[in-house]
Amino acid sequence: MSKLNQYIGGIVSSITNARSIGDMQTIELAKQYAGHDLLKHFSVPRMRIADIEMTIPVAMDTPNPGSFEMFDEPRLNNAVIDAAAKFIGIKEPGFREKSYPAISEMTKSILKNSINEQPDTNERIRTYSERVANYFVKTEIGLIKESNVRSRYRREELAPQLIQVVTNTLASDTALLGDTNVIIEASKLRDIPRENITYIKMKIREDGMEWAVSENKEGEVESKLLPE
């Protein structure tokens, strides 16, 4: 078996190496173009990687390999309720107990639904946060008695805060997920039930670096590696 973080890191590293090999080939082409009477007037071809999207099937060596995320549900529910209470300005002791059942149901139905129904993690978090924000702003339990227009703005203010809370909570709960052993061999994956296979969706975008040379107040030349 392989570690999940090592497997994904290997994929990214291989793509980086592929780009490096391409750049070395560009250097050789540049030499050939420079020495040719006609080609020296042409631009040297150089490949850039825009986006690479991959859906990678793996089987995780965990008690619940087909789940969307391995996170602490009660902790997430409480974090979301606390964030909403702070935003609304509620200090009522029973606020958590009143809102917990509805938030718990949304957590189960949206964040833990089938990965085939909504595979994009960010989209799922956004949908969840907007539903939760709408619940706290528009229902009686939210205790916001405002016009429909004002309520809409309040919901739009709360949703981004909840997205950050959910993202941070999931990140802390799944911080050790990278150390999970995974099965990646196609021959072995064919023998594993579909419901026990997790599909990792990755989008890799190239971001190059370049050297920037400048002179400081003392007249010394400094070089810094900066994003293009």
C-alpha positions in Angstrom: 0.0 0.0 0.0 1.0 3.6 -0.4 0.4 6.6 1.8 -2.2 9.0 0.4 0.0 12.1 0.8 2.9 10.3 -0.8 0.8 9.2 -3.7 -0.7 12.6 -4.4 2.7 14.3 -3.9 4.2 11.9 -6.4 1.7 12.8 -9.0 2.3 16.5 -8.5 6.1 16.0 -8.5 5.9 13.9 -11.7 4.0 16.7 -13.5 6.6 19.3 -12.3 9.4 17.1 -13.6 7.5 16.7 -16.9 7.4 20.5 -17.2 11.1 20.7 -16.4 11.9 18.2 -19.1 9.9 20.2 -21.5 11.9 23.4 -20.6 15.1 21.5 -21.2 13.9 20.6 -24.7 13.0 24.2 -25.3 16.6 25.2 -24.6 17.8 22.7 -27.2 15.3 24.1 -29.7 16.4 27.6 -28.9 20.0 26.6 -29.8 18.9 25.1 -33.0 16.8 28.1 -33.9 19.6 30.5 -33.1 21.9 28.6 -35.5 19.5 28.5 -38.4 19.3 31.2 -41.0 15.5 31.2 -41.2 14.4 29.8 -37.9 16.3 32.4 -35.9 13.6 34.9 -36.9 10.9 32.7 -35.4 9.7 32.5 -31.8 10.9 29.4 -30.0 8.0 26.9 -29.1 7.4 26.5 -25.4 4.6 24.6 -23.8 2.7 26.0 -20.8 0.3 23.9 -18.7 -3.0 25.7 -18.1 -5.1 23.2 -16.1 -4.8 19.5 -15.4 -8.0 17.8 -14.0 -7.8 14.3 -12.7 -10.3 12.0 -11.0 -8.2 9.4 -9.1 -9.9 6.2 -7.7 -8.4 4.9 -4.5 -9.5 2.5 -1.8 -8.8 3.8 1.7 -7.7 1.5 4.5 -10.2 3.0 7.0 -13.3 1.8 8.8 -15.5 3.9 6.5 -13.7 4.0 3.2 -16.6 5.3 1.1 -17.4 8.4 3.2 -17.0 11.9 1.9 -15.0 13.2 4.8 -13.8 11.7 8.1 -14.8 14.5 10.4 -16.2 15.0 13.9 -19.9 15.8 13.1 -20.8 17.2 16.6 -17.8 19.4 16.6 -18.6 20.8 13.2 -22.3 21.4 14.2 -21.2 23.2 17.3 -18.7 25.3 15.5 -21.3 26.4 12.9 -23.8 27.2 15.6 -21.3 29.2 17.6 -20.3 31.2 14.5 -23.9 32.0 13.7 -24.7 33.0 17.3 -21.7 35.4 17.3 -22.8 36.9 14.0 -26.4 37.4 15.1 -25.4 38.5 18.6 -27.3 35.8 20.5 -26.2 34.8 24.0 -29.3 32.7 24.9 -28.3 29.5 26.6 -30.9 27.4 24.8 -29.9 28.6 21.3 -27.6 25.7 20.7 -30.2 23.1 21.8 -32.9 24.6 19.6 -30.8 24.9 16.5 -28.7 21.7 16.8 -31.2 19.2 15.3 -31.7 21.2 12.1 -28.0 21.9 11.6 -27.2 18.2 12.3 -29.7 17.2 9.6 -28.1 19.6 7.1 -24.6 18.3 7.9 -25.7 14.7 7.2 -27.8 15.5 4.0 -25.4 17.9 2.4 -21.9 17.2 3.6 -22.3 13.4 3.8 -24.4 12.8 0.7 -23.2 10.4 -2.1 -20.0 11.6 -3.7 -21.5 10.8 -7.1 -24.3 13.4 -6.5 -22.0 16.3 -5.7 -18.3 15.4 -6.1 -17.0 18.9 -5.8 -15.9 19.5 -2.2 -15.9 23.3 -2.4 -19.3 23.3 -4.0 -20.7 21.1 -1.3 -19.3 23.3 1.5 -20.7 26.4 -0.3 -24.2 24.8 -0.6 -24.1 23.7 3.1 -23.0 27.1 4.3 -25.6 29.0 2.3 -28.4 26.7 3.6 -27.2 27.1 7.2 -27.0 30.9 6.8 -30.5 30.9 5.3 -31.8 28.9 8.2 -30.4 31.3 10.9 -31.5 34.4 9.0 -35.0 33.5 7.9 -36.4 31.1 10.5 -37.8 32.0 13.9 -34.9 30.5 15.7 -32.5 32.9 14.0 -34.2 35.8 15.9 -33.5 38.2 13.0 -36.7 40.2 12.4 -35.9 42.3 9.3 -37.2 43.1 5.9 -36.7 40.5 3.1 -34.1 42.8 1.4 -32.1 43.2 4.6 -32.4 39.5 5.4 -30.9 38.7 2.0 -27.9 40.9 2.7 -27.5 39.4 6.2 -27.5 35.9 4.7 -24.9 36.9 2.1 -22.7 38.3 4.9 -23.0 35.2 7.1 -22.5 32.5 4.4 -18.8 33.4 3.7 -18.0 33.3 7.4 -19.6 29.9 7.7 -17.6 28.6 4.6 -14.4 29.6 6.5 -15.5 27.9 9.7 -16.5 24.7 7.9 -13.3 24.6 5.8 -11.1 25.2 8.9 -13.0 22.5 10.9 -12.8 19.9 8.1 -9.1 20.7 7.6 -8.3 20.1 11.2 -10.4 17.0 11.5 -8.8 15.4 8.3 -5.2 16.7 8.9 -4.0 13.1 9.4 -5.9 11.8 6.4 -2.7 12.0 4.3 -1.1 9.3 6.4 -3.9 6.9 5.5 -2.9 3.8 3.5 -4.6 3.6 0.1 -4.8 0.9 -2.6 -4.0 2.5 -6.0 -3.3 -0.5 -8.2 -6.0 -1.0 -10.9 -5.8 -4.7 -10.7 -6.7 -4.6 -7.0 -9.3 -1.8 -7.3 -11.3 -4.0 -9.8 -11.9 -6.5 -7.0 -13.1 -3.9 -4.5 -16.9 -3.0 -4.3 -17.7 0.4 -5.9 -19.1 1.8 -2.7 -15.8 1.3 -1.0 -13.8 3.3 -3.6 -13.1 7.0 -3.0 -12.7 9.3 -6.0 -10.2 12.2 -5.5 -10.8 15.1 -7.8 -7.8 17.2 -8.4 -7.2 20.4 -10.5 -3.5 21.4 -10.9 -2.7 24.8 -12.3 0.8 25.9 -13.3 2.3 28.9 -11.5 5.9 29.7 -12.6 8.6 31.5 -10.7 11.2 33.9 -12.0 14.3 35.7 -10.7 13.9 39.5 -10.0 17.1 41.5 -9.8 17.2 44.8 -8.0 19.7 47.2 -6.4 19.3 48.2 -2.7 20.2 51.5 -1.1 23.8 50.4 -0.5 24.2 49.6 -4.2 24.2 45.9 -3.7 22.5 43.7 -6.3 19.8 41.4 -4.8 18.0 38.6 -6.5 14.7 37.2 -5.4 12.6 34.4 -6.7 9.1 35.7 -7.3 5.9 34.4 -9.0 5.6 35.3 -12.6 
